[in-house]
Every structure is written in C-alpha cells, then in structure tokens.
Amino acid sequence: MSGPRFLQRLLIILPVAATIWIFNPAGWADGRLGGMSALADDDDDDKGGDDDDDGDRRVRALRPDFVPGEVLLLNPSEAGLTRSQALGFTIYSREIIAGLELTVARLRPPQGLGAINGLALLRREIPEEVSDLNHLYRPQACRGAICSPSAWLPESGTLPAQLACPGQQCYGQRMVGWTAELAACGHGVRIGLVDTGIDARHPALAGQRIKTVSFAPALTSASPTRHGTAVLALLAGKPGSVAPGLLPHAEFFAADVFHAAGANGMEADAVSVARGLAWLKSERVSVINLSLAGPENRLVEAAVGTTMSAGIQVVAAVGNDGPSAAPRHPAALPGVIGVTGVDSRLRAYRSAGQGPQVDYAAPGVAIWTAGPRGRGGLATGTSFAAPFVAAILAISGKGAADEKSGDAAAAQDLGAAGRDPVFGMGLIQAPLRCRPTLAQD
C-alpha cells in the first residue's frame, strides 16, 4: 500500500478505534489497550499495574449526577405544594421516610423545563420551601487494571498459605495495628453499611450475621454485588476464609441502595440513600459505613444529620475524583468522618479527594478482599479505606474526629505536621483493646 493511501486510512481508523475504546467500559475496567497499560501507574507494586480510577471518572462524567426530570421538596407545606402545582409542576410521589421525620415530595417540572431550570424556578418562586435535585451517588472503587478480573484468585475457598493473613496481601490490618484479640471484640457490635447488594453465599460471608434490605427505586435493575461484597468482607469476612475480616463476630446490616445504570455502571439516588439511613437508624447500629460519594444534597444532609443525632457515627469515603475536585458528600458534611486511602508505603492514593473533609487515612490501595464467584483479590479506592475506620470506631467507642476534644481515635501523623488536607489527622490506629462493654470470646 502506498504511503499516502496508508496514512489516509490510518487517519480514518485511529479516531474510530479511540472512540470505541474510550466509551467501552470494559476497556476502562481492564485499563489496558493492546496489551499495554492505558493509564499511568499509581499503585505500590511498581510493575505497571494501574489502580487508578481515572477511567471510571471519565466514563462517569458522561452521565448526569442527578435524576433527570425530577425535583424534590423536603418536608413541604401544603401551601408550597399548591404553589408548585400553580407553577406547572406535577406531584407524582409523596413519601414519609419513617424514623427520620422527613417527608419527600417528588415533582416533575413543567414540560420542556428540565430538572435544573425547574429547581431554579422553585427556589426563586417558593424560597421558603426546601428543594433540591435527586442527586446520584456512586461507589468509590477504582476501575483500573488492578481491579480487573485477572486480579482475582482462580479458586474459592481458603487462602493459600502465602496469602493468608497476616501476609503481604493483608498489609492493611498490620498498618492499623489490628490483632486477633481485637477481632474478638465484635460480639455485641452492630454495624451498618449503605452500599450495593451483597453476595451472602460468598465463602467469606456465608453463615455470618448479615441482614440485607433493598431500598433501590422500583422498576430498576439490581446492581452488581461485587462492590458491596468486597466492602462488607473487609469487616465481616470469616477467619480462615478467602477474605478474613476485621470484626467477624459482629452483626451487620446492609442497606442496598444502588441500581444498575448503563453498561457496568451503578448509582444510588438521594431518596434511596435516605431510606437506607432510616432503616439503619431503626436497627440501632453504632456505626454506618458509606463507601460512596456524590454531590451536596439537602435530603442526604438532613438524613445524615438526623442519623448522627441518634448517636450513630457516620464514616464515609472522601471519593476518588482527584485532589483538585470539590469536596464530595456525604464525607464533607459536618460530623461525618471522611476517610482517604494510602498504599503500603503510606503514600496518598493519587485519585483521592483532598481538603478539610479528610479526617483519617486508612489502607486503600491494593487491599485484599472478597471478589466475584467466591474468589478473593485486590481492590483499590477510598471505598475500601472507610471500613478500617468504621471498625476501629465501632470497638473503641471513640466519637467525632476532633483531636482537640480528646475523643478522637489515635492516628499516626503523615505528611505535613499536624492535621493536613491530604491525610487528615493521619493513619488511623487501632486501640490496644476494645471498650469494656463489648463481650469477647
């Protein structure tokens, strides 16, 4: 083929190939193109494997961060509802979220207006009413090569000796000072999760004390269980299983708030998150883990605030949108304990958010946990750092992450001296023993 004709065809093919790869979630999930790393290496193995979620962030940017064609009114007055109808809105749902003292009215904006302009209209014409979009939240797990199926063990069952904890794959437990004695502290502890569904038949979770309830919207497809299973296994995994957890003797309550959204995507709307929090509050959990992040939302803020007012601690991932991203919620809410991730060398996870919302750092890069089809493997993201903090707070009885109050969990200072926007107060450390009120073996 002649040179000019070859170049002409190449110029046609390359953009098409690039477009197919960029918009193919499978390409991002694997993180590779033509056998070569498609993303910069940011993990701690120095072998070119990527643990980054850059691909997930680029795919996610193509989707809106709110439910289209919908606006929420929070605890609306009858006058406010009447006024909204006069403005052309349609009230298609009114829901009382029991336990949170919240009533949510869902409105459809006038035809052709859209959610954003509809919200602006409500806030302009009925400023006394609390209104917002029905924002969307997503799991904070990376989708780089280290998260691809090739990272998971080929067989289920017990870990091989070279991978059993304590071992190189379970560095996270050693870094925070976790011991077998602390694992026995789980008796009498009730821990909640707001996450995807879970695979209760996974060898690491089968037979554990786990209760799951779905709060996803009706007529939506169930979300994949991989994320929720991995997060829960870090806490509840049976000793000696493929993914041993921190508190295997505790009781767990998992609120499934996610639904499938597009190719390999998952999202949870603000109403579903509020429903999940209400249920966990009714179950009298002591700590709630939220390995998710999204925009600021007034309904979620109210739900989290009411939950914390009942004495429940809320731990949330700070998100994987990068150091320059705006603070993500609910981690950025006052009183919520925001968690970032570090690798085995105490280096910050490069995609983690930074800012005053960061309270603690915890292991979050190449963390060994439960995987699909009964396997175990590596996972990365602030999603997997949060459970370490939740477990420590659950057994220590420590409260808000305020070093001045004397009630904060101990931490190893990292980065700049004192609290900083990258590591917060530093790498959280487990207590020497659990609080006396917890029964042990």
C-alpha positions in Angstrom: 0.0 0.0 0.0 1.4 3.4 -0.9 2.4 5.8 1.8 -0.2 8.5 1.2 -3.1 5.9 1.0 -1.8 4.2 4.2 -1.8 7.5 6.1 -5.2 8.4 4.8 -6.7 5.2 6.0 -4.8 5.4 9.3 -6.3 8.9 10.0 -9.8 7.4 9.4 -9.2 4.3 11.6 -7.5 5.8 14.6 -10.3 8.2 15.7 -12.8 5.4 15.4 -10.7 3.0 17.4 -10.1 5.6 20.1 -13.7 6.3 20.3 -14.7 2.7 20.7 -12.1 2.2 23.4 -12.9 5.4 25.4 -16.6 4.7 25.5 -16.2 0.9 26.2 -16.5 0.4 29.9 -14.7 -3.0 29.6 -11.7 -1.2 28.2 -11.6 1.1 31.2 -12.2 -1.8 33.6 -9.2 -3.6 32.3 -7.1 -0.4 32.0 -5.1 -1.8 29.0 -5.1 -1.2 25.3 -3.2 -3.6 23.0 -1.5 -5.3 25.9 0.0 -2.1 27.2 -1.1 0.0 30.2 -3.5 2.6 29.1 -3.3 4.6 32.3 -0.4 5.9 34.4 0.8 3.5 37.2 -0.1 4.9 40.6 -0.1 1.8 42.7 2.5 0.5 45.0 3.7 -2.5 43.0 6.0 -0.6 40.6 5.2 -3.1 37.9 3.0 -1.0 35.7 -0.4 -2.2 37.0 -2.8 0.7 37.4 -5.0 1.0 40.5 -6.4 4.4 39.3 -10.0 5.2 38.7 -9.3 7.8 36.0 -11.2 5.7 33.5 -14.2 5.4 35.8 -14.1 9.2 36.3 -14.1 9.8 32.5 -16.9 7.4 31.9 -18.8 8.8 34.9 -18.5 12.3 33.5 -20.7 11.3 30.6 -23.6 10.6 33.0 -25.6 13.3 34.9 -25.2 13.5 38.7 -28.9 13.8 39.3 -32.1 12.1 38.2 -33.3 13.9 35.1 -36.8 15.4 35.1 -37.2 15.4 38.8 -37.1 17.9 41.7 -37.5 17.2 45.4 -39.4 19.2 48.1 -38.3 18.3 51.6 -41.0 18.5 54.3 -43.2 20.6 52.1 -46.1 22.6 53.3 -49.5 22.3 51.7 -49.2 25.9 50.6 -45.8 25.1 49.0 -47.3 22.1 47.1 -50.2 24.1 45.9 -47.9 26.9 44.7 -45.6 24.4 42.9 -48.6 23.0 41.0 -49.7 26.5 40.0 -46.2 26.9 38.6 -46.8 23.8 36.4 -45.1 21.1 38.4 -46.7 17.7 38.8 -46.6 15.9 42.1 -46.2 12.3 41.3 -44.9 10.9 44.7 -45.1 11.8 48.4 -43.2 9.6 50.8 -42.7 9.7 54.5 -39.2 8.4 55.4 -40.1 6.8 58.8 -37.5 7.3 61.5 -36.0 10.4 60.1 -39.1 12.6 60.4 -38.7 13.5 56.7 -41.4 13.8 54.0 -40.3 14.0 50.4 -42.4 15.1 47.5 -41.1 14.3 44.1 -42.1 16.7 41.3 -41.9 16.7 37.6 -41.1 20.1 36.2 -43.2 21.7 33.5 -42.7 20.3 30.1 -39.5 21.5 28.5 -38.1 23.0 31.6 -35.8 20.2 32.9 -34.6 19.5 36.4 -32.0 22.2 36.8 -34.2 25.0 35.5 -37.1 23.6 37.4 -35.1 23.7 40.7 -34.2 27.3 39.9 -37.8 28.2 39.4 -38.9 26.6 42.7 -36.1 28.3 44.6 -37.0 31.7 43.1 -40.8 31.5 43.4 -41.0 29.5 46.7 -37.8 30.2 48.6 -39.3 29.3 51.9 -39.6 25.6 50.8 -36.5 23.3 50.9 -35.9 22.0 47.4 -33.2 20.1 45.6 -32.4 17.7 42.8 -32.5 14.0 43.4 -28.7 13.7 43.2 -26.9 10.5 42.4 -24.1 8.8 44.3 -21.6 6.2 43.1 -19.3 3.6 44.7 -15.8 4.8 45.3 -13.8 1.8 43.9 -11.3 2.2 41.1 -11.7 0.6 37.7 -8.1 0.3 36.6 -6.2 -2.9 35.8 -5.7 -3.9 39.4 -9.5 -4.2 39.7 -9.8 -6.3 36.6 -10.9 -10.0 36.9 -7.3 -11.1 36.3 -6.5 -9.8 39.9 -8.8 -12.4 41.5 -7.8 -15.9 42.6 -8.8 -18.7 40.3 -10.4 -20.8 43.0 -12.7 -20.2 46.0 -12.1 -21.5 49.5 -9.3 -21.0 51.9 -6.4 -18.7 51.2 -3.1 -20.4 50.2 -0.5 -20.1 53.0 1.4 -17.4 51.2 -1.6 -15.2 51.1 -3.1 -15.9 54.5 -3.3 -13.0 57.0 -1.0 -11.8 58.3 0.7 -11.7 54.9 1.8 -9.3 52.2 -1.7 -9.2 50.8 -3.2 -8.2 54.1 -0.9 -5.3 54.9 -3.8 -3.1 55.8 -4.6 -4.9 59.1 -0.9 -4.7 60.2 -0.7 -1.0 59.3 -3.5 0.0 61.6 -2.3 -2.3 64.4 -5.2 -4.8 64.2 -4.8 -8.0 66.2 -6.7 -11.3 66.7 -7.8 -10.1 70.1 -9.5 -7.0 68.6 -11.3 -9.2 66.1 -13.0 -10.9 69.0 -14.4 -7.6 70.1 -17.2 -7.9 67.6 -19.6 -9.6 69.9 -22.4 -7.1 70.6 -21.4 -4.7 67.9 -24.0 -3.7 65.3 -22.5 -2.1 62.1 -24.5 -0.7 59.2 -23.5 -0.2 55.5 -25.1 1.8 52.8 -23.9 0.1 49.6 -24.7 -2.2 46.8 -26.3 -5.6 47.3 -24.0 -8.3 48.6 -23.4 -12.0 47.8 -24.3 -13.6 51.1 -23.2 -17.0 49.6 -19.6 -15.9 49.2 -17.4 -18.2 51.2 -16.1 -15.3 53.2 -19.6 -14.3 54.2 -21.7 -17.5 54.3 -23.1 -18.1 57.8 -22.2 -14.6 59.1 -24.7 -12.4 60.9 -25.8 -10.2 58.0 -29.2 -8.7 57.2 -29.8 -7.0 53.9 -32.7 -4.9 52.7 -33.0 -3.2 49.3 -34.1 0.4 49.0 -33.4 0.9 45.3 -36.2 2.5 43.2 -38.9 0.3 41.9 -38.7 -0.9 38.3 -34.9 -0.6 38.3 -32.4 -3.4 37.7 -30.5 -4.7 40.7 -26.9 -3.5 40.9 -24.0 -6.0 40.7 -23.0 -7.2 44.2 -19.2 -7.0 43.7 -18.7 -3.7 45.5 -20.9 -4.3 48.5 -19.5 -7.8 48.9 -15.9 -6.5 48.9 -16.6 -3.7 51.4 -18.6 -6.0 53.8 -15.9 -8.7 53.6 -13.3 -6.3 55.0 -15.5 -6.1 58.1 -17.3 -9.4 58.3 -15.2 -12.0 56.5 -14.8 -15.3 58.3 -11.4 -16.1 59.8 -9.5 -18.5 57.6 -11.7 -17.8 54.6 -10.5 -16.4 51.3 -11.1 -12.8 52.7 -10.9 -12.7 56.5 -12.4 -9.5 58.0 -11.8 -7.2 60.9 -14.8 -7.9 63.0 -16.2 -11.4 62.0 -18.3 -11.8 65.2 -20.2 -8.5 64.8 -23.7 -8.2 63.4 -24.1 -6.4 60.1 -27.0 -4.5 58.4 -26.5 -3.8 54.7 -28.8 -1.3 53.0 -28.7 -1.9 49.3 -29.5 1.5 47.7 -27.9 1.1 44.3 -29.3 0.1 40.9 -27.7 -0.7 37.6 -27.2 2.3 35.3 -25.8 1.8 31.9 -23.0 -0.6 30.9 -21.4 -1.8 34.1 -22.5 1.4 36.0 -24.2 1.7 39.3 -25.8 4.7 41.0 -28.0 5.5 44.1 -30.3 8.4 44.2 -30.7 10.7 47.3 -34.1 9.3 48.2 -32.7 5.7 48.3 -29.8 6.7 50.4 -32.1 8.4 52.9 -34.3 5.3 53.0 -31.3 3.2 53.8 -30.1 5.5 56.6 -33.6 5.5 58.1 -33.6 1.7 58.3 -30.1 1.5 59.8 -31.1 4.0 62.4 -34.1 1.8 63.3 -31.8 -1.2 63.7 -29.8 0.7 66.3 -26.4 0.3 64.7 -23.5 2.2 66.3 -21.5 3.0 63.1 -22.6 3.3 59.5 -20.1 2.9 56.6 -20.8 4.8 53.4 -18.3 3.8 50.6 -20.0 6.2 48.2 -19.8 9.8 47.2 -21.6 12.4 45.2 -22.9 16.0 45.2 -24.1 18.0 48.1 -27.8 17.3 48.6 -30.2 18.7 51.2 -32.1 15.5 51.6 -29.0 13.5 52.3 -27.7 16.2 54.6 -31.0 16.1 56.6 -30.9 12.2 56.7 -27.3 12.1 57.8 -27.9 14.8 60.4 -30.9 13.0 62.0 -28.9 9.7 62.0 -26.0 11.3 63.8 -28.3 13.0 66.3 -29.3 9.5 67.4 -25.7 8.9 68.5 -24.7 6.9 65.4 -21.3 7.6 63.9 -21.2 8.0 60.1 -18.0 7.1 58.2 -17.7 8.0 54.5 -15.2 7.7 51.7 -13.9 11.1 50.6 -14.1 10.0 46.9 -11.9 9.2 44.0 -12.3 12.3 41.9 -8.8 13.6 42.5 -7.0 16.1 44.7 -8.4 19.2 42.9 -12.0 18.1 42.9 -14.6 19.8 45.1 -15.4 18.0 48.3 -17.7 15.1 47.8 -20.6 14.2 50.0 -21.6 12.9 52.5 -17.9 12.9 53.6 -17.9 16.7 53.5 -20.9 17.1 55.8 -20.2 18.4 59.4 -19.8 15.5 61.8 -19.2 12.8 59.1 -15.8 11.1 59.4 -14.2 11.4 56.0 -11.6 8.7 55.0 -8.9 8.8 52.4 -6.7 6.0 51.2 -3.0 5.2 51.4 -0.8 2.4 50.0 1.5 0.0 51.8 4.2 2.7 51.8 2.0 5.3 53.3 1.7 7.2 50.1 -1.6 9.0 49.4 -3.9 7.4 46.8 -3.4 9.7 43.9 -7.1 9.8 43.0 -8.4 10.5 46.5 -10.1 13.8 47.3 -8.3 16.3 49.5 -9.4 19.1 51.7 -10.8 19.8 55.2 -13.3 16.9 54.8 -10.4 14.4 55.2 -10.3 13.2 58.8 -8.3 10.0 58.7 -6.2 8.0 56.3 -6.5 4.2 56.1 -5.2 1.4 53.8 -7.0 1.8 50.4 -4.6 0.7 47.7 -4.4 -3.0 46.6 -6.5 -4.2 49.5 -7.2 -7.9 49.7 -10.9 -8.7 50.0 -13.8 -10.8 48.6 -14.2 -10.9 44.8 -16.7 -12.3 42.3 -17.6 -16.0 42.1 -16.4 -16.8 45.6 -12.9 -15.6 45.0 -10.6 -13.1 46.7 -8.4 -10.4 45.2 -7.2 -6.8 45.2 -9.3 -3.7 45.3 -8.4 0.0 45.4 -10.3 3.2 46.2 -11.4 5.2 49.2 -14.3 2.8 49.3 -12.0 0.2 50.9 -10.3 2.6 53.3 -13.5 3.6 55.0 -14.2 0.1 56.6 -11.0 0.2 58.6 -12.1 3.4 60.3 -15.6 2.1 60.8 -14.3 -1.0 62.6 -11.9 0.9 64.8 -14.6 3.4 65.9 -17.0 0.6 66.5 -14.8 -1.2 69.0 -13.1 1.9 70.6 -16.2 3.9 71.4 -14.5 7.0 70.1 -16.6 9.8 68.7 -16.1 12.7 66.4 -12.8 13.0 64.7 -11.7 16.1 66.7 -8.2 15.8 68.1 -8.9 18.8 70.4 -11.8 17.0 72.2 -9.7 14.1 73.2 -12.3 11.8 71.9 -10.7 11.0 68.5 -9.1 7.7 67.6 -5.3 7.6 67.6 -3.5 8.3 64.4 0.0 8.2 63.0 0.8 11.6 61.6 1.5 11.6 57.9 2.6 14.4 55.5 2.8 17.9 57.0 2.9 18.1 60.8 -0.5 18.0 62.4 -3.8 17.8 60.5 -3.5 18.4 56.8 -5.8 18.2 53.7 -4.1 15.1 52.3 -4.1 12.7 55.3 -6.3 14.5 57.8 -5.1 13.5 61.3 -3.1 10.7 59.7 -3.2 6.9 59.5 -5.8 5.7 62.0 -4.6 3.3 64.6 -6.5 0.5 66.4 -6.9 0.7 70.1 -4.9 -1.7 72.3 -8.2 -3.3 73.5 -11.9 -2.9 72.8 -14.1 -0.9 75.1 -15.1 -2.9 78.2 -18.8 -3.1 77.3 -18.1 -5.5 74.4 -18.1 -9.2 75.2 -15.2 -11.3 74.0 -14.6 -14.9 73.3 
